[in-house]
Amino acid sequence: RVKTKWATSLPRYPATNMALQYFDATYSLQLGRLWPSVRCSLLSERKYGALLNNFSDHQAVASDLQEQGCWDFVSPAQLEAPLSPIRPEIEEGPEDVAERSEPKASHGGNQDNSPLSLSSNIRCFVFPRADITRFKSARPDQTRLLGYYLMDAASVLPCLALDVQEGHSVLDLCAAPGGKTLALLQTEAIRFLSVNDSSVARTSRLKNVLHSFVPKHLLSTDRLRVTSFDGTTWSEFERNTYDRVLVDVPCTTDRHSATEEDNNIFSKIRTGERKRLPQLQTDLLLAGIKAACPGGEVVYSTCTLSQLQNQYVVQQALHLARQEGIHLQVVSLQPLVRALGGTFHFAPDLLLGEMVVPHLTANFGPLYMCRLRRLC
Ligand code: SAM
């Protein structure tokens, strides 16, 4: 009789292999002929963006970045000429041109196609397409504030999609380590910002980030609140409150899962946690929807390509919200996609929301986002 092996003596199968096996099985169906090139990009060095810190000596920092050959992809000049390639010699295949996708179908709410106004205060610098130069670490200025925050440039998009206006109250439900919080603060339009993350350790990292980039007087409790609550229970103490809510949920973080063993959600020990993700994401999105005031807006975002964690979660949350008498409208992000199609590669023909897919010449993402407006 062959003795059954103990778990510890079983052959070790790397979590990154598990992740890639899972991605190959699901994304080859979901993305079709795009998948081999997206896979190759996922496994290659990612590209960063430098979110300019408007609270630092930003003009000097911006000039320095420009001298290094970077440009700000959010600047009005870029947005007015979205179709002009950054490097004219690089041609794109027809499948890359996001603006050719047809208008989308309705999804249980009306689809709003009104133009998107972008906050011109958020500025994010990137090296040109196909240029993989790395940014130097940011240096503190005379007031000890850092000049820029390095992050996946696609992560700025949910903050642009949130369309924060002067005097808004904003909730960032899953905020740590704080890249998007910092981008939201760059709008300098927020009356009150509530920042939350259930992880105490990560919330403390977020506080460090805020102190390295934002002047003390803007972090006073009448302007900013940092909490470490379970976001799924948010409606127990606050409902119908915020003009804008960002729900940037935990997900399978595809790029990390495909390349790093450390803290990999595809490791055997985290199987249960991984399988519970869609439920947790739905609960968090529903909590975010309830926290928004009628007329307010919610942006749901992830850094996975998974339909199960993206479109299906949004559909399920819309359904559950409707059962509680909350009706929502899906707001089209096509104006944003058209404006930024020269910088990012967007997945064509998504039924709900928009998604940046990694590409070797623009290795940002994955990033999924969907913008919802509460009608009542
Ligand atoms: N928005 C962040 C940024 O831009 O830096 C990244 C957020 S990360 C994708 C997801 C976060 O959700 C993690 O920091 C995790 O601790 C937090 N989280 C997980 N479960 C949560 C819950 N039930 N309530 C609130 N936050 C949660």
Residues whose N, C-alpha, C, O or C-beta is under 5 A from the ligand:
A	BS01	SAM	L173 C174 A175 A176 P177 G178 G179 K180 D197 S198 S199 R202 F229 D230 G231 T232 D248 V249 P250
